[in-house]
Amino acid sequence: MKLTEIQDLIKFVAKSGVSEVELQDKDFKIIIKTGNQKGKPADGVYAQSPMPQPQLQYTQPMQQPVSTQDAKAPDAKKPAATEDSKYITIKSPMIGTFYRQAGPEKPIFVNVGDEIKPGKVICIIEAMKLFNEIESDISGRIVKVLVDDATPVEYDQPLFLVEPV
C-alpha cells in the first residue's frame, strides 16, 4: 500500500465513526484505532511488514446461493445463471476519481469491444492530486464499463467486465 492510500483509509475510518479497523493482507497488517470508544483516546495507526505496491485485482463474479428457507418454499424462484458469470471483473486497486482518458483532448484508453493485454493502460485513478495509470493484468475483450468518467471510486469497486481470451 502507498502512503496516500493509508492516509485515505485513515480519513475514511475517521468519518465512518467506527472505533477500530484492522486490514490484513499476506504481506502486511494495518490497525487503525480512533478515539470513538467511550472515553478512550485514539491509540494511533500500526503497520507491520513491508508495504507492497497495490496490484490490480480481478475476480469472477459468484452466483448468489439459495438459502434453505427459499428452497423449501413452493413458489421460490431459483436464480438463473447469468451471462456475467463467464466474465472477469477488473476492480479498483485504490480510492480516487476514475478517468477513462488522460485529458479532455486525449483519446479514451479502452472502449467496449476493445482487446486488452497485460500491461495495457485501461484507465487512470486520481488520488490526492496523483494520477495513477491502471494497467490490465489479463488478456481479453472489454464487455462493459461499469463506472462513469470522472466519478469517485472506492477500493475494490468493479470498473470493467472483461471476456477472457
C-alpha positions in Angstrom: 0.0 0.0 0.0 1.1 3.5 -0.7 1.3 6.2 1.9 -1.5 8.1 0.2 -3.8 5.1 0.3 -3.1 4.7 4.0 -4.0 8.3 4.6 -7.2 7.9 2.6 -8.1 4.9 4.6 -7.5 6.8 7.9 -9.7 9.6 6.7 -12.4 7.2 5.7 -12.3 5.4 9.1 -12.4 8.7 10.9 -15.5 9.8 9.0 -17.3 6.4 9.3 -17.5 6.5 13.1 -16.0 3.1 13.8 -13.6 2.7 16.7 -11.1 0.2 15.2 -10.3 -1.2 11.8 -7.9 -4.0 11.0 -6.7 -4.6 7.5 -4.5 -7.6 6.8 -3.0 -9.0 3.6 -0.5 -11.7 3.1 2.3 -9.1 3.1 1.2 -6.5 5.6 -1.2 -5.7 8.5 -2.6 -2.3 9.4 -4.6 -1.5 12.6 -6.3 1.9 12.8 -7.8 2.9 16.2 -9.8 6.1 16.6 -11.0 7.9 19.7 -14.6 6.9 19.2 -14.6 4.5 22.1 -16.2 5.9 25.2 -13.6 8.0 27.0 -10.6 6.3 25.3 -8.1 8.4 23.4 -7.0 7.4 19.9 -4.2 4.9 20.0 -2.9 5.6 16.5 -2.0 3.6 13.4 0.1 0.5 13.5 1.7 -1.2 10.4 3.7 -4.4 10.2 5.7 -5.9 7.4 6.9 -4.2 4.2 4.1 -2.5 2.3 3.9 -3.7 -1.3 2.5 -1.7 -4.2 -1.2 -2.3 -4.8 -2.0 -4.6 -7.6 -5.0 -4.7 -9.9 -7.4 -7.3 -8.6 -9.9 -9.2 -10.7 -12.3 -11.9 -9.7 -15.0 -13.9 -11.3 -18.5 -13.0 -10.0 -20.1 -15.7 -7.9 -23.7 -16.7 -8.1 -25.9 -16.0 -5.2 -26.5 -19.1 -3.0 -30.1 -20.1 -2.5 -30.9 -20.2 1.2 -32.6 -23.4 2.6 -35.7 -21.4 3.5 -36.1 -20.2 -0.1 -35.5 -23.7 -1.4 -38.4 -25.1 0.6 -40.9 -22.5 -0.4 -43.2 -23.9 -3.2 -43.1 -20.9 -5.4 -39.5 -19.9 -4.7 -37.6 -18.8 -7.9 -34.1 -20.1 -8.3 -31.7 -17.5 -9.6 -31.0 -18.1 -13.2 -27.4 -18.4 -14.3 -26.4 -15.1 -15.7 -24.2 -14.4 -18.7 -22.0 -12.3 -16.4 -20.6 -15.4 -14.8 -18.3 -16.0 -17.7 -16.7 -12.6 -17.4 -13.8 -11.4 -15.2 -14.3 -8.2 -13.2 -11.5 -5.7 -13.0 -11.6 -3.9 -9.7 -10.2 -0.6 -8.5 -6.9 -1.0 -6.6 -7.4 2.3 -4.7 -9.8 5.0 -3.7 -9.9 8.0 -6.0 -11.5 9.5 -9.1 -11.9 7.3 -12.2 -11.0 8.7 -15.6 -11.3 6.9 -18.9 -8.8 9.3 -20.7 -5.6 11.1 -19.8 -7.2 14.6 -20.6 -10.1 16.3 -22.3 -8.4 16.3 -25.7 -6.9 12.8 -25.3 -8.4 9.5 -26.6 -10.2 7.1 -24.3 -8.0 4.3 -23.1 -10.5 1.5 -23.7 -14.0 1.2 -25.1 -16.5 -1.7 -25.1 -15.2 -4.3 -27.6 -11.5 -3.3 -27.4 -9.0 -6.1 -26.9 -6.7 -5.7 -23.9 -3.5 -7.4 -22.9 -1.4 -7.4 -19.7 0.4 -4.0 -19.3 -2.1 -2.0 -21.3 -3.3 1.1 -19.5 -7.1 0.9 -19.2 -7.9 3.9 -17.0 -6.5 6.5 -14.6 -7.4 6.9 -10.9 -6.6 10.2 -9.4 -5.8 10.1 -5.7 -4.6 13.2 -3.8 -3.5 15.0 -7.0 -1.6 12.0 -8.2 -2.7 10.4 -11.5 -2.2 6.6 -11.3 -2.3 4.7 -14.6 -4.1 1.4 -14.0 -2.9 -1.4 -16.2 -4.6 -4.7 -17.2 -3.2 -7.9 -15.7 -5.3 -10.1 -18.1 -6.0 -10.6 -21.8 -9.5 -10.2 -23.0 -12.2 -8.1 -24.6 -13.9 -5.2 -22.7 -17.6 -6.1 -22.4 -18.8 -3.4 -20.2 -17.5 -0.2 -18.5 -19.1 -0.2 -15.0 -18.1 3.4 -13.9 -18.9 6.8 -15.4 -16.0 9.0 -16.3 -14.8 11.5 -13.6 -16.7 9.8 -10.8 -15.3 8.7 -7.4 -14.5 5.0 -6.9 -13.8 3.0 -3.8 -11.2 0.4 -3.2 -12.2 -2.9 -4.8 -15.1 -1.4 -6.7 -15.8 -3.1 -10.0 -14.6 -1.0 -13.0 -14.8 -3.2 -16.1 -16.2 -6.6 -17.2 -13.8 -8.5 -19.4 -14.4 -11.6 -21.5 -11.2 -13.6 -21.2 -9.5 -14.6 -24.5 
